[in-house]
Amino acid sequence: MNQPHLAIVGATGAVGAEMLVCLEQRNFPVGRLTLLASARSAGRTVSFRGEEIPIRELTHDSFEGVDIALFSAGGGISKEYAPSAAAAGAVVIDNSSAFRIDPDVPLVVPEINPGAVARRPHNIIANPNCTTIVSLMALKPLHDAFGLRAVIASSYQAVSGSGAQGILELEEQVRALANGDPVTPRVYPRQIAFNVIPQVDAFTDNGYTKEELKMLHESRKILGLPELKASCTCVRVPVYRSHSVSITAVFDKPVDAAAARAAYNGRPGVKVVDDPQNQRFPVPLDTTGGDDCLVGRIRENLVLDNALDLWVVGDQVRKGAALNAVQIAEIL
Ligand SMILES: NC(=O)c1ccc[n+]([C@@H]2O[C@H](COP(=O)([O-])OP(=O)(O)OC[C@H]3O[C@@H](n4cnc5c(N)ncnc54)[C@H](OP(=O)(O)O)[C@@H]3O)[C@@H](O)[C@H]2O)c1
């Protein structure tokens, strides 16, 4: 495929805008660019490589001649329009959860399972959940070294994970509270400013949220470990950008912290920042706008055998969504 015709569905959103940044920064070869969003945005323009590109309204006929369609407009839009894009001959890279668990849709993190893109009977490739990507960037090198058996994790998820509306809600609430005004939550079930909320996505019947179950099912699929045990608590925190995850991981083989740190040597997309005596550990502000996931606080678990505790942080709009999708397009 030479100089492909690219389409971005959801080009005005948090992830769509970051996709444009990633395409520019990585000098991705773009023959033509079609930017799609809702009727609300049609007629606006967006700047790409110094050119003003018009936003068009998404329709089923938007994909003629498109080689690669990057979808980031929510699961409902993907379910409705991705088949039209694939039928028109485009390879769809979808950021929503619509197709991730479909056995005929590869679920890909390029540093982990790049070969999976080859088998795509529906011409759809799924981008994993953002918290799952950040967590697996930390876990895969350890799995290769010690054999991953079980994971217990708690996430600290930024408001940009809810898109542009989440950022706005935190901004508005901080301003209102500073002025002594009351706040009325719209995006989140409770006040997010100066608070943390142990709910990301909707609750299911077993007490877990959908986000927490995505971590289980998507990790199994990406790592090819159908028996992997993973239990997660996903928490929204008043951070603008970058998700953090506290992980306890249990392995088949004995582990030690030094060997764990060494397991990251030479692994692309992940770096160890782990010198707690000198206050060197990753925080969300360190990763924002960057490509790498940062791992720190690596230590042997005091309670469980063959287990490590660690802390990983990654920019979920980039590596958790836009960058990962562009990396998949690069493989194509
Ligand atoms: N934010 C993250 O960190 C993150 C991470 C991983 C995955 N994702 C996934 O990526 C997707 C987009 O998330 P986001 O955070 O970028 O959301 P967002 O900021 O709310 O943007 C949503 C985008 O979808 C478009 N859209 C909404 N309704 C549409 C319609 N009827 N027809 C066409 N376009 C429509 C919007 O266009 P208008 O501007 O015209 O409304 C906008 O471009 C979601 O599936 C989300 O789960 C997000």
The ligand as a MOL file (V3000), in Angstrom:
LIG
                    3D

  0  0  0     0  0            999 V3000
M  V30 BEGIN CTAB
M  V30 COUNTS 48 52 0 0 0
M  V30 BEGIN ATOM
M  V30 1 N -10.2350 9.1200 25.4600 0
M  V30 2 C -9.4980 8.0350 25.6680 0
M  V30 3 O -8.5410 8.0540 26.4560 0
M  V30 4 C -9.7960 6.7640 24.9330 0
M  V30 5 C -8.9000 5.7180 25.0720 0
M  V30 6 C -9.1620 4.5200 24.3960 0
M  V30 7 C -10.2740 4.4010 23.6220 0
M  V30 8 N -11.1420 5.4460 23.5010 0 CHG=1
M  V30 9 C -12.3100 5.2620 22.6480 0
M  V30 10 O -12.1970 6.1270 21.5270 0
M  V30 11 C -13.4780 6.5600 21.1440 0
M  V30 12 C -13.5260 8.0830 21.0960 0
M  V30 13 O -13.2150 8.5930 22.3740 0
M  V30 14 P -12.8700 10.1250 22.6340 0
M  V30 15 O -12.3280 10.1520 24.0010 0
M  V30 16 O -12.0760 10.6920 21.5130 0 CHG=-1
M  V30 17 O -14.3530 10.7760 22.6190 0
M  V30 18 P -14.7890 12.2980 22.3370 0
M  V30 19 O -13.6970 13.2500 22.6690 0
M  V30 20 O -16.0990 12.4460 23.0000 0
M  V30 21 O -15.0050 12.3310 20.7350 0
M  V30 22 C -16.0430 11.6420 20.1120 0
M  V30 23 C -15.9060 11.7700 18.6210 0
M  V30 24 O -16.9500 11.0040 18.0180 0
M  V30 25 C -17.6740 11.8340 17.1130 0
M  V30 26 N -19.0730 11.4670 17.0280 0
M  V30 27 C -19.9900 11.4400 18.0250 0
M  V30 28 N -21.2120 11.1030 17.5250 0
M  V30 29 C -21.0450 10.9150 16.1930 0
M  V30 30 C -21.9170 10.5750 15.1320 0
M  V30 31 N -23.2310 10.3440 15.3350 0
M  V30 32 N -21.4180 10.4810 13.8630 0
M  V30 33 C -20.1030 10.7210 13.6650 0
M  V30 34 N -19.2170 11.0500 14.6240 0
M  V30 35 C -19.6850 11.1460 15.8840 0
M  V30 36 C -17.5350 13.2280 17.6920 0
M  V30 37 O -17.8310 14.1710 16.6840 0
M  V30 38 P -18.4970 15.6120 17.0410 0
M  V30 39 O -17.3560 16.4630 17.5440 0
M  V30 40 O -19.0360 16.0660 15.7410 0
M  V30 41 O -19.5300 15.3540 18.0860 0
M  V30 42 C -16.0710 13.2070 18.1070 0
M  V30 43 O -15.2460 13.4120 16.9870 0
M  V30 44 C -14.4680 5.9120 22.1110 0
M  V30 45 O -14.9240 4.7060 21.5610 0
M  V30 46 C -13.6160 5.6340 23.3220 0
M  V30 47 O -14.1020 4.5710 24.1010 0
M  V30 48 C -10.9230 6.6210 24.1420 0
M  V30 END ATOM
M  V30 BEGIN BOND
M  V30 1 1 1 2
M  V30 2 2 2 3
M  V30 3 1 2 4
M  V30 4 1 4 5
M  V30 5 2 4 48
M  V30 6 2 5 6
M  V30 7 1 6 7
M  V30 8 2 7 8
M  V30 9 1 8 9
M  V30 10 1 8 48
M  V30 11 1 9 10
M  V30 12 1 9 46
M  V30 13 1 10 11
M  V30 14 1 11 12
M  V30 15 1 11 44
M  V30 16 1 12 13
M  V30 17 1 13 14
M  V30 18 2 14 15
M  V30 19 1 14 16
M  V30 20 1 14 17
M  V30 21 1 17 18
M  V30 22 2 18 19
M  V30 23 1 18 20
M  V30 24 1 18 21
M  V30 25 1 21 22
M  V30 26 1 22 23
M  V30 27 1 23 24
M  V30 28 1 23 42
M  V30 29 1 24 25
M  V30 30 1 25 26
M  V30 31 1 25 36
M  V30 32 1 26 27
M  V30 33 1 26 35
M  V30 34 2 27 28
M  V30 35 1 28 29
M  V30 36 1 29 30
M  V30 37 2 29 35
M  V30 38 1 30 31
M  V30 39 2 30 32
M  V30 40 1 32 33
M  V30 41 2 33 34
M  V30 42 1 34 35
M  V30 43 1 36 37
M  V30 44 1 36 42
M  V30 45 1 37 38
M  V30 46 2 38 39
M  V30 47 1 38 40
M  V30 48 1 38 41
M  V30 49 1 42 43
M  V30 50 1 44 45
M  V30 51 1 44 46
M  V30 52 1 46 47
M  V30 END BOND
M  V30 END CTAB
M  END
